[in-house]
Structures are given as structure tokens and as C-alpha cells.
């Protein structure tokens, strides 16, 4: 199990089933602060059984600005450092600390999600 934390006690926990895993700070870490666009908060790399690597990009939000979270993830995935061919699978996760969006179908959210998946080839 690996966990990453952000501001205002936001936390993401990932079960790794005894696989090798590591977490890295992206914005201000792997990608220097002050770049043109903001990036996601964390990157969790997990070694898979076939020795390939799963990359999980994590955006930790203390509020509920979903559009900004998606923009940050998209901006991160466009970086050459995170070229999709380097990973067997890429996942993206948005974690809310409070101000959780309602848990019912919303056409606006679904459209944003589909557009994100088409543009980034990421689930």
C-alpha cells in the first residue's frame, strides 16, 4: 500500500498487492515550479507482474474545482517526460478533500470526462 497526501489533509491510498511502488511530487518536483501551466500533484509508479509499469497521476484538491483538476492532469500528460509509450498503462485520479461533487449523473461532468479520455488516452 502506498499513500500520498496533499493540502488540507487530502489523501490518496493505493493498494499495490506487494508490488514495488514509489510516489513522486510532480508540480515543483519532477517538473520545476514556474512552468507555464500547473501540473498534477503526484505520480505513483507501480511495477506490474510482467515488469511493466503502471503510472497513476494524482491531483489532490481541497475544493471542488473539477475543471481545474482536469486541466492540470491534461497539462501533465502532455509533458514529454510522461510520454504514454513509457508506461504499460496510465491512470488519472482526482481526490477531493471537501466540497465533494454530487454523486449522481451530470452531463457536464460526463462530457468533460469523455473529452479528457479522448485527448489523453488515459483512464
MDTraj code that builds the backbone (N, CA, C; nanometers):
import mdtraj as md
import numpy as np

residues = "UNK UNK UNK UNK UNK UNK UNK UNK UNK UNK UNK UNK UNK UNK UNK UNK UNK UNK UNK UNK UNK UNK UNK UNK UNK UNK UNK UNK UNK UNK UNK UNK UNK UNK UNK UNK UNK UNK UNK UNK UNK UNK UNK UNK UNK UNK UNK UNK UNK UNK UNK UNK UNK UNK UNK UNK UNK UNK UNK UNK UNK UNK UNK UNK UNK UNK UNK UNK UNK UNK UNK UNK UNK UNK UNK UNK UNK UNK UNK UNK UNK UNK UNK UNK UNK UNK UNK UNK UNK UNK UNK UNK UNK UNK UNK UNK UNK UNK UNK UNK UNK UNK UNK UNK UNK UNK UNK UNK UNK UNK UNK UNK UNK UNK UNK UNK UNK UNK UNK UNK UNK UNK UNK".split()
xyz = np.array([
    [0.0855, -0.1177, 0.0000],
    [0.0000, 0.0000, 0.0000],
    [0.0893, 0.1230, 0.0000],
    [0.0484, 0.2207, -0.0802],
    [0.1235, 0.3461, -0.0851],
    [0.0222, 0.4594, -0.0723],
    [0.0601, 0.5642, -0.0011],
    [-0.0307, 0.6771, 0.0128],
    [0.0428, 0.8069, -0.0159],
    [-0.0329, 0.9030, -0.0701],
    [0.0209, 1.0364, -0.0947],
    [-0.0757, 1.1352, -0.0314],
    [-0.0222, 1.2437, 0.0214],
    [-0.1051, 1.3440, 0.0871],
    [-0.0850, 1.4798, 0.0228],
    [-0.1848, 1.5645, 0.0401],
    [-0.1792, 1.6993, -0.0134],
    [-0.2240, 1.7988, 0.0909],
    [-0.2558, 1.9186, 0.0457],
    [-0.3005, 2.0240, 0.1348],
    [-0.4348, 1.9876, 0.1981],
    [-0.4585, 2.0425, 0.3143],
    [-0.5866, 2.0269, 0.3841],
    [-0.6243, 1.8802, 0.4036],
    [-0.5242, 1.7975, 0.4274],
    [-0.5422, 1.6556, 0.4592],
    [-0.6032, 1.5711, 0.3488],
    [-0.5959, 1.6149, 0.2239],
    [-0.6410, 1.5270, 0.1166],
    [-0.5414, 1.4130, 0.1062],
    [-0.5913, 1.2948, 0.0802],
    [-0.5060, 1.1768, 0.0809],
    [-0.5548, 1.0759, -0.0220],
    [-0.4593, 1.0130, -0.0893],
    [-0.4890, 0.9058, -0.1836],
    [-0.4111, 0.7826, -0.1401],
    [-0.4810, 0.6699, -0.1249],
    [-0.4178, 0.5447, -0.0847],
    [-0.4394, 0.4438, -0.1962],
    [-0.3332, 0.3777, -0.2348],
    [-0.3392, 0.2797, -0.3435],
    [-0.2850, 0.1469, -0.2941],
    [-0.3638, 0.0422, -0.3057],
    [-0.3173, -0.0919, -0.2715],
    [-0.2326, -0.1428, -0.3873],
    [-0.1170, -0.1960, -0.3554],
    [-0.0223, -0.2381, -0.4591],
    [0.0017, -0.3886, -0.4619],
    [-0.0658, -0.4647, -0.3764],
    [-0.0526, -0.6112, -0.3750],
    [0.0929, -0.6577, -0.3770],
    [0.1719, -0.6049, -0.2858],
    [0.3131, -0.6412, -0.2698],
    [0.4011, -0.6048, -0.3890],
    [0.3519, -0.5240, -0.4793],
    [0.4333, -0.4801, -0.5926],
    [0.5245, -0.3655, -0.5480],
    [0.6347, -0.3482, -0.6182],
    [0.7203, -0.2327, -0.5928],
    [0.6459, -0.1077, -0.6376],
    [0.6477, -0.0044, -0.5543],
    [0.5777, 0.1192, -0.5873],
    [0.6531, 0.2372, -0.5289],
    [0.6374, 0.3510, -0.5942],
    [0.7011, 0.4740, -0.5467],
    [0.6119, 0.5918, -0.5833],
    [0.6135, 0.6948, -0.4997],
    [0.5365, 0.8165, -0.5253],
    [0.6322, 0.9331, -0.5416],
    [0.5997, 1.0221, -0.6344],
    [0.6829, 1.1384, -0.6640],
    [0.5969, 1.2637, -0.6684],
    [0.6534, 1.3754, -0.6262],
    [0.5888, 1.5052, -0.6429],
    [0.6126, 1.5491, -0.7868],
    [0.5073, 1.5916, -0.8545],
    [0.5203, 1.6334, -0.9944],
    [0.5414, 1.7840, -1.0029],
    [0.4409, 1.8618, -0.9639],
    [0.4494, 2.0079, -0.9737],
    [0.5443, 2.0604, -0.8668],
    [0.6587, 2.1118, -0.9099],
    [0.7600, 2.1589, -0.8161],
    [0.8590, 2.0504, -0.7787],
    [0.8477, 1.9333, -0.8398],
    [0.9388, 1.8214, -0.8153],
    [0.9959, 1.7720, -0.9475],
    [0.9304, 1.6744, -1.0073],
    [0.9755, 1.6230, -1.1373],
    [0.9701, 1.7307, -1.2446],
    [0.8726, 1.8205, -1.2328],
    [0.8612, 1.9357, -1.3231],
    [0.8785, 2.0606, -1.2372],
    [0.9784, 2.1421, -1.2670],
    [1.0061, 2.2598, -1.1829],
    [0.8864, 2.3545, -1.1727],
    [0.8743, 2.4198, -1.0583],
    [0.7707, 2.5215, -1.0401],
    [0.7955, 2.6350, -1.1379],
    [0.6897, 2.7054, -1.1690],
    [0.7042, 2.8214, -1.2562],
    [0.6910, 2.7884, -1.4035],
    [0.6613, 2.6631, -1.4373],
    [0.6376, 2.6321, -1.5779],
    [0.5058, 2.6959, -1.6179],
    [0.4825, 2.7046, -1.7452],
    [0.3680, 2.7785, -1.7984],
    [0.2338, 2.7335, -1.7403],
    [0.2102, 2.6042, -1.7355],
    [0.0828, 2.5525, -1.6842],
    [0.1059, 2.4731, -1.5567],
    [0.0108, 2.4776, -1.4672],
    [0.0189, 2.3976, -1.3446],
    [0.0060, 2.2504, -1.3796],
    [0.0686, 2.1673, -1.3014],
    [0.0686, 2.0229, -1.3243],
    [-0.0032, 1.9526, -1.2101],
    [-0.0235, 1.8218, -1.2246],
    [-0.0866, 1.7456, -1.1172],
    [0.0083, 1.7380, -0.9981],
    [-0.0420, 1.6899, -0.8854],
    [0.0365, 1.6884, -0.7623],
    [0.1349, 1.5725, -0.7529],
    [0.0888, 1.4524, -0.7811],
    [0.1709, 1.3344, -0.7543],
    [0.1682, 1.2358, -0.8713],
    [0.2715, 1.1543, -0.8765],
    [0.2789, 1.0427, -0.9697],
    [0.3129, 0.9189, -0.8881],
    [0.2300, 0.8161, -0.8999],
    [0.2560, 0.6887, -0.8337],
    [0.2916, 0.5885, -0.9428],
    [0.4093, 0.5294, -0.9325],
    [0.4529, 0.4267, -1.0271],
    [0.4461, 0.2913, -0.9576],
    [0.3855, 0.1953, -1.0250],
    [0.3685, 0.0620, -0.9681],
    [0.4189, -0.0405, -1.0686],
    [0.5117, -0.1247, -1.0232],
    [0.5628, -0.2307, -1.1099],
    [0.4584, -0.3418, -1.1177],
    [0.4293, -0.3859, -1.2394],
    [0.3298, -0.4916, -1.2593],
    [0.3993, -0.6273, -1.2675],
    [0.3207, -0.7332, -1.2619],
    [0.3748, -0.8694, -1.2635],
    [0.4643, -0.8972, -1.3834],
    [0.4326, -0.8367, -1.4974],
    [0.5121, -0.8603, -1.6186],
    [0.6283, -0.7617, -1.6315],
    [0.6653, -0.6962, -1.5221],
    [0.7744, -0.5977, -1.5136],
    [0.7455, -0.4679, -1.5877],
    [0.6234, -0.4513, -1.6373],
    [0.5877, -0.3234, -1.6968],
    [0.5496, -0.2272, -1.5838],
    [0.5219, -0.1031, -1.6204],
    [0.4993, -0.0006, -1.5192],
    [0.3651, 0.0689, -1.5394],
    [0.2876, 0.0743, -1.4332],
    [0.1622, 0.1480, -1.4315],
    [0.1911, 0.2859, -1.3744],
    [0.1448, 0.3893, -1.4431],
    [0.1605, 0.5267, -1.3948],
    [0.0247, 0.5805, -1.3542],
    [0.0135, 0.6243, -1.2304],
    [-0.1113, 0.6811, -1.1795],
    [-0.0852, 0.8275, -1.1421],
    [-0.1451, 0.9178, -1.2177],
    [-0.1291, 1.0609, -1.1954],
    [-0.2399, 1.1066, -1.1006],
    [-0.2024, 1.1741, -0.9932],
    [-0.2967, 1.2090, -0.8871],
    [-0.3038, 1.3605, -0.8700],
    [-0.4255, 1.4122, -0.8722],
    [-0.4499, 1.5526, -0.8425],
    [-0.5301, 1.5586, -0.7135],
    [-0.4721, 1.6198, -0.6112],
    [-0.5351, 1.6315, -0.4798],
    [-0.5976, 1.7700, -0.4687],
    [-0.7286, 1.7760, -0.4547],
    [-0.7986, 1.9039, -0.4475],
    [-0.8598, 1.9228, -0.3095],
    [-0.8391, 2.0414, -0.2531],
    [-0.9021, 2.0719, -0.1252],
    [-1.0438, 2.1246, -0.1473],
    [-1.0728, 2.1701, -0.2678],
    [-1.2061, 2.2188, -0.3025],
    [-1.2678, 2.1309, -0.4088],
    [-1.3532, 2.1875, -0.4896],
    [-1.4238, 2.1064, -0.5878],
    [-1.4117, 2.1631, -0.7290],
    [-1.2975, 2.2228, -0.7614],
    [-1.2779, 2.2801, -0.8943],
    [-1.2371, 2.1709, -0.9921],
    [-1.3348, 2.0985, -1.0409],
    [-1.3118, 1.9843, -1.1284],
    [-1.2455, 2.0250, -1.2596],
    [-1.2884, 2.1353, -1.3163],
    [-1.2320, 2.1812, -1.4434],
    [-1.0818, 2.2084, -1.4290],
    [-1.0432, 2.2718, -1.3203],
    [-0.9005, 2.2996, -1.2981],
    [-0.8217, 2.1697, -1.2792],
    [-0.8795, 2.0738, -1.2074],
    [-0.8129, 1.9447, -1.1865],
    [-0.7877, 1.8754, -1.3201],
    [-0.8875, 1.8761, -1.4075],
    [-0.8714, 1.8128, -1.5387],
    [-0.7675, 1.8874, -1.6217],
    [-0.7668, 2.0194, -1.6142],
    [-0.6664, 2.0987, -1.6868],
    [-0.5260, 2.0641, -1.6385],
    [-0.5084, 2.0499, -1.5082],
    [-0.3765, 2.0167, -1.4534],
    [-0.3327, 1.8764, -1.4970],
    [-0.4225, 1.7808, -1.4951],
    [-0.3882, 1.6455, -1.5392],
    [-0.3543, 1.6440, -1.6882],
    [-0.4334, 1.7126, -1.7687],
    [-0.4080, 1.7185, -1.9134],
    [-0.2722, 1.7809, -1.9416],
    [-0.2426, 1.8905, -1.8740],
    [-0.1149, 1.9593, -1.8909],
    [0.0019, 1.8677, -1.8536],
    [-0.0140, 1.7904, -1.7479],
    [0.0904, 1.6975, -1.7042],
    [0.1133, 1.5890, -1.8080],
    [0.0065, 1.5303, -1.8579],
    [0.0174, 1.4197, -1.9524],
    [0.0790, 1.4613, -2.0852],
    [0.0725, 1.5903, -2.1174],
    [0.1317, 1.6408, -2.2417],
    [0.2823, 1.6606, -2.2312],
    [0.3366, 1.6544, -2.1108],
    [0.4806, 1.6707, -2.0916],
    [0.5555, 1.5519, -2.1526],
    [0.6644, 1.5818, -2.2202],
    [0.7442, 1.4771, -2.2847],
    [0.7932, 1.3723, -2.1827],
    [0.8207, 1.4164, -2.0620],
    [0.8658, 1.3266, -1.9554],
    [0.7669, 1.2131, -1.9303],
    [0.6392, 1.2377, -1.9557],
    [0.5359, 1.1388, -1.9267],
    [0.4745, 1.0789, -2.0526],
    [0.5511, 1.0706, -2.1570],
    [0.5060, 1.0107, -2.2826],
    [0.4433, 0.8741, -2.2537],
    [0.3248, 0.8527, -2.3069],
    [0.2494, 0.7302, -2.2795],
    [0.3212, 0.6018, -2.3161],
    [0.4136, 0.6071, -2.4093],
    [0.4810, 0.4845, -2.4513],
    [0.5741, 0.4293, -2.3432],
    [0.6051, 0.5092, -2.2414],
    [0.6950, 0.4651, -2.1350],
    [0.6240, 0.3785, -2.0311],
    [0.4922, 0.3785, -2.0344],
    [0.4152, 0.3091, -1.9328],
    [0.3203, 0.2090, -1.9974],
    [0.3006, 0.0956, -1.9322],
    [0.2078, -0.0030, -1.9859],
    [0.0634, 0.0450, -1.9730],
    [0.0381, 0.1271, -1.8734],
    [-0.0960, 0.1804, -1.8509],
    [-0.0846, 0.3122, -1.7758],
    [-0.1715, 0.4075, -1.8129],
    [-0.1768, 0.5351, -1.7433],
    [-0.3172, 0.5538, -1.6856],
    [-0.3218, 0.5939, -1.5598],
    [-0.4481, 0.6236, -1.4931],
    [-0.4395, 0.7638, -1.4340],
    [-0.5545, 0.8266, -1.4191],
    [-0.5610, 0.9571, -1.3547],
    [-0.6673, 0.9534, -1.2465],
    [-0.6358, 1.0165, -1.1334],
    [-0.7263, 1.0178, -1.0193],
    [-0.7364, 1.1616, -0.9674],
    [-0.8592, 1.2036, -0.9404],
    [-0.8830, 1.3325, -0.8755],
    [-0.9394, 1.3014, -0.7378],
    [-0.8730, 1.3537, -0.6332],
    [-0.9148, 1.3292, -0.4951],
    [-0.9589, 1.4617, -0.4347],
    [-1.0779, 1.4619, -0.3752],
    [-1.1320, 1.5809, -0.3114],
    [-1.1182, 1.5711, -0.1604],
    [-1.0769, 1.6801, -0.0968],
    [-1.0690, 1.6850, 0.0489],
    [-1.2034, 1.7204, 0.1097],
    [-1.2745, 1.8125, 0.0482],
    [-1.4093, 1.8506, 0.0891],
    [-1.4751, 1.9152, -0.0306],
    [-1.5991, 1.9494, -0.0184],
    [-1.6697, 2.0069, -0.1327],
    [-1.6888, 1.9025, -0.2417],
    [-1.7177, 1.7801, -0.2015],
    [-1.7296, 1.6696, -0.2958],
    [-1.8432, 1.6952, -0.3938],
    [-1.8186, 1.6739, -0.5223],
    [-1.9266, 1.6917, -0.6198],
    [-2.0387, 1.5903, -0.5926],
    [-2.1570, 1.6239, -0.6327],
    [-2.2693, 1.5340, -0.6095],
    [-2.2461, 1.4000, -0.6786],
    [-2.2991, 1.2973, -0.6180],
    [-2.2778, 1.1618, -0.6665],
    [-2.3992, 1.1161, -0.7475],
    [-2.4257, 1.1858, -0.8544],
    [-2.5321, 1.1445, -0.9460],
    [-2.4912, 1.1890, -1.0858],
    [-2.5468, 1.1265, -1.1862],
    [-2.5066, 1.1591, -1.3227],
    [-2.5184, 1.3081, -1.3522],
    [-2.4191, 1.3592, -1.4178],
    [-2.4163, 1.5001, -1.4553],
    [-2.3586, 1.5085, -1.5958],
    [-2.4369, 1.5560, -1.6906],
    [-2.3939, 1.5602, -1.8305],
    [-2.2654, 1.6415, -1.8475],
    [-2.2532, 1.7514, -1.7758],
    [-2.1339, 1.8360, -1.7876],
    [-2.0091, 1.7584, -1.7465],
    [-2.0140, 1.6884, -1.6306],
    [-1.9008, 1.6088, -1.5831],
    [-1.8711, 1.4945, -1.6791],
    [-1.9738, 1.4254, -1.7245],
    [-1.9530, 1.3130, -1.8159],
    [-1.8883, 1.3588, -1.9456],
    [-1.9292, 1.4737, -1.9983],
    [-1.8686, 1.5274, -2.1209],
    [-1.7228, 1.5650, -2.0987],
    [-1.6924, 1.6256, -1.9833],
    [-1.5538, 1.6606, -1.9516],
    [-1.4688, 1.5340, -1.9417],
    [-1.5229, 1.4324, -1.8786],
    [-1.4505, 1.3062, -1.8619],
    [-1.4233, 1.2398, -1.9967],
    [-1.5232, 1.2324, -2.0835],
    [-1.5052, 1.1712, -2.2152],
    [-1.4043, 1.2481, -2.2996],
    [-1.4130, 1.3801, -2.2965],
    [-1.3176, 1.4633, -2.3708],
    [-1.1756, 1.4395, -2.3195],
    [-1.1596, 1.4344, -2.1875],
    [-1.0285, 1.4098, -2.1275],
    [-0.9732, 1.2746, -2.1728],
    [-1.0559, 1.1719, -2.1682],
    [-1.0112, 1.0382, -2.2073],
    [-0.9716, 1.0323, -2.3551],
    [-1.0473, 1.1004, -2.4416],
    [-1.0131, 1.1043, -2.5846],
    [-0.8814, 1.1772, -2.6087],
    [-0.8622, 1.2903, -2.5415],
    [-0.7438, 1.3739, -2.5642],
    [-0.6159, 1.3153, -2.5067],
    [-0.6275, 1.2376, -2.3989],
    [-0.5069, 1.1918, -2.3292],
    [-0.4817, 1.0419, -2.3389],
    [-0.5793, 0.9672, -2.3879],
    [-0.5683, 0.8216, -2.3920],
    [-0.5374, 0.7660, -2.2517],
    [-0.6050, 0.8219, -2.1561],
    [-0.5827, 0.7861, -2.0162],
    [-0.7175, 0.7603, -1.9509],
    [-0.7232, 0.6651, -1.8584],
    [-0.8496, 0.6371, -1.7905],
    [-0.8513, 0.7021, -1.6539],
])
top = md.Topology()
chain = top.add_chain()
for i, resn in enumerate(residues, 1):
    res = top.add_residue(resn, chain, resSeq=i)
    for name in ("N", "CA", "C"):
        top.add_atom(name, md.element.get_by_symbol(name[0]), res)
traj = md.Trajectory(xyz[None], top)
